[in-house]
């Protein structure tokens, strides 16, 4: 078998997919096609994507989508409505207002923030499960699946790889990581995943975890930010205030069987007191590692079995 890696760039990030197979090239080529397909389907910034069509028709008409997209939006709405959730897929107006991570980043006025907040209620996202129709009932609304799309796509890529008989693979969508099978290049047969030190440049890790058949997704204030008038602003928006979330949590990593769940929970629980995260982890079946200012770590008990170094 040959070990080969696909390197590409989409979703504004570097992507790597590594597999073991006798003939990896056509499989990796199809993976690249799938990545491009999902990017065009779900992109908030592509005017031709189905998400943009939904947004362009806010307050006008519903748009019918495919089964996969409908289920993803349905899941996003469900978790956006949970009490204390910091995930809200209807924050599109605020995302555009701030434009964090782009040259056009700016600090909106209180008036503009308050106006945008009026168009972010997930209850006004109307879903018809019988027809797969999606309707934003108020003009000015827009959905943005950026907080959950990469997890969904990683799971979809893995489904394809399993259909091709791949028994060993790692999918890395810019830090959204999903492992499959054993790492045949490692003496321990485990996939080693470095946990980024939020205060250092990329690639400097606080610790390393060893995972198999699991996903780890990290949300952090260091991942995407902009400097405006000498002040730093990160991209994780508080859905209640419309401003970047004010918290001493620097990153939250979620370990879960499905990458979509890890993606959802890493945003949903970001900035929430860790005791509450730990309670939720027992109910929802995930594990969590949070890094706070001063490099203070909190982690669920099960995470001990994943560590290679002491926290």
N, C-alpha and C positions, 0 to 999 in steps of 0.2 A: 504493500500500500504506500501511497505517496501523501506526504503532508504538504498542503498548499494553502496559501492565504490570498484572499481577495482584498485589495486596498482600493477604496474609493472615497469620495466626499459628497455627502448629501445632508439635508436637514441642517446645514451650517456646521457640520462636524465631520471628523475623520471616522471612517467605518472600516472595520476589519472582520472578515469571516474566514475562519480557518477550519479545514476539514481533512480527514484521512479517507482516501479512496483510491481505487486502482486507476480511475480516470476522472480526476477532479475538475478538469477544465470546463467541460460542458455544464456541470452542476453549478460551478461558481459563476459561469456566464448567466445562467438562469437566475441565480440569486441576485445578480446585478440588475437584471431586467425587472425582477420583482420589487427591488428597492426603488427603482425609478418609477414603476407603476404606482406604488403606494405613496411616494412623494407627490406625484402629480395628482393623485386622488385626494389626499388629505391636507395638502399644504394651505396654510392660512394666507400665504403671500403670492400664490399662483392664481391669477384671475380666472383661469380655466378649470381649477379644481372643483370638485363637487362641494367642498366646504365653502369656497368662495361663491358658488351659485346659490347655496342656502343663504349666505350672508347678504348677497346682492338682492335677494327677494324677501328680506325681512319686512314684515308688515304688508306684504303684497300677496304672496302665494306660497304654498308648500312645494317642496322638491322631493321627488322620489329617489331613494338611494338603494344601493345593493344591500344584501343581507349583512355582510361583514361590517360595512360602514354604519348601518342602522344599529347593530348590536354594540358597536364601539361608542356611538353617541348616546345610546340608551344607558350604558354602563357609566359614562361620564356624567350624565345628568343625575343618575341615582346617587353617585358618590358626592356630587356637588351639593346635593340637598341634605346630606347628613349633618347633624348638629356638630358644630365646632370644626367642620371641614375647612381647610384652607385651599381646597381644590374647587375651582369654578370654571367650567368650560365655556361659560358665557362672558368671560372677561375680555373678549376681543376689543371692545371700545377702549378699554384702559391700556391694553397691550400696545395698540396703535398710538395712543395719546403719549405714552412714555417713550416708546421706541428704544427700550434699553438694549444695548448691544449693537446699535447701528449709529452711523455718523450723525443721523438726524435726532438722536436722543435729546430730550428736553425735560424740564420740570414743569408740569402743567400748573395752571392757576387753580385755586380752590374752586372757583366757579366752574371751570371745565371738568374738574374731577367729579364734582357733585352732579353735573349734568350726565357724565358718562356712567356714573354709578346707577343712575335711574334705568339704565338699559342693560343691566347685568343679572337680572333675576332669572335663575334656571327654571322657575315655574312658568315662565313665558316661552320656554322651549317646548313646543307641542309635538309629541311623537305618536304616530298611528301605527301600531304594531301589525295591523292587518294589511296595510298597503305599503309599509316602509316609507311613509311620507314624513318629512321633517319640516317644521314651520316655526319660524321666529315671529311671534305674534305682535311685536312692537317694532316700528321703524327705528333704525339706529342700533339695533342689536346685532351682534356677531359672535359666532362661536370660534374658539381656537382650541384645537386638540393637541397643541404642542406639549402639554404636560403628560399626555398618555399615549400618544401615537407611536413613539419608538418602542414602547413595551409591546404594544399590539403587533407591530411589524416584526419584532424579534421572534415572537411566538409563531407568526405566520411563516417566517423563514425556516424555523425549526420544524414545523409541520412538513414543509416541502422536503427538507433534508432527510427526515425520517422516512418519508415516502420513497426516497431514493436509496434507502438502505444504509444511510450514513450512521455509523455507530459511535463516532467520536468527532465532536465539533465544539467550537466556541464562537459565539456571535457577539461582537462589540460594536454597538451603535453609539459611539461617542460617550462611553461610560455606562450605557445601559447594556449590561453583560448577561448573557445566557449561556450556560454550559450544558453539554450533552455527552453522556458517557464518560469514559476515562481519558485522561491526557496521556497518550501513549509515549510522549517524549519525556515525561516526568518519572523519576525513580519511585515517587509515592503514588503515581497514577492520578494525582489530583490536579485540578486547575488552580493555579495560584493567582489570586487577585489582590493587587495592592490597594490599600485604602489611602486615598490622597490626604496629605496634610494641607488643610485649607489655607494655611498661612505661608506656604512655600510654593515655588513654581511647580508646574505640572510634572508629575513623575517622582516627586519626593513623597514617600509614603510614611504614615505613622505606624502601620502594621500590615501584615499580609494574611489573607484568609485563604483556606483551601476548600473548594466547593466542587461538587459533582451533581449534575442534573438539577441545578438550581440557578436562579437568576439573582443578581444583585444590581440594584439601581440606586444611585445617589443623587439627591437634590442638595445644592449648596449655594450659598450667597456669593461664592467666589467664581462660579461657573460662567456667568455672563453678567457683566456690569458695565456701567458707563460713568465717566467723570464729567460732571456738568458744573461749571463755575467753581471748580476745585473740590467738589463734593462727590463721593462715590455712591452710586445707586445700583442695587442688584435687581434681578428680574423677577423675583418671587413676590407677587403682588398680594397684599392683604385684601381679600374680597369684600371686607366690611369698610375699609377706609379708602381703598383705591390707591394706596401708597405702598412702596416696598415694605415688606413685613419687618417690623421692629422686633428683633429677637437676639438673644445671645447664642442661639444655636447657629453654628457655621455650616454644618452638613448633617444630613440624615440619610443613612443607607438602609435599604429594606432588602431582606433576603426572602425569596418566595419561590414556589415551584413555577408559577407563571410570571413571565416578565411584565405582562400588562398589570397584574396586581401589584407587583413591586413598584412599577411606575406610578400607579394611582396613589398608593399609600405614601410614597416618598414625598409627594406634594401635599396630599391630604392632611398628613400629620406633621408637616414641617412647622416648627415653632410651637407645637403643642407641648405642655409639660410631659416629661418622659414617663412619669408614673402612669399617665393616661395612655401613652403609646404602648407601654408594657401590658396594660389591661386589654387594649384593643388587639394586641398581637396574639394573645391567648384565644380570643374569640374568633379572629379572622385567619389564624394560622400562618403568621409570618414572624420573622425575627428582625430586630432593628439595632443599629449602632448609631448613636448621635455623638457629634463632636461639638463642644462648646468653646467659647472664648477661653484662652489659657490652655488649649488642648486638653480639656477635661472630657473624658469619654464616659458615656452611659451605654449599656448594652443589655439586651435580654439574655437570660441565663443560657439558653440553648446556643447562643453565639460562641460560647467557649469552645465547643467542639469544632468550630470552623477555623479557629485562630492558629496561626503558626508562631506568632510572637505574643508575649504577654502584653496586654493593653496598658 
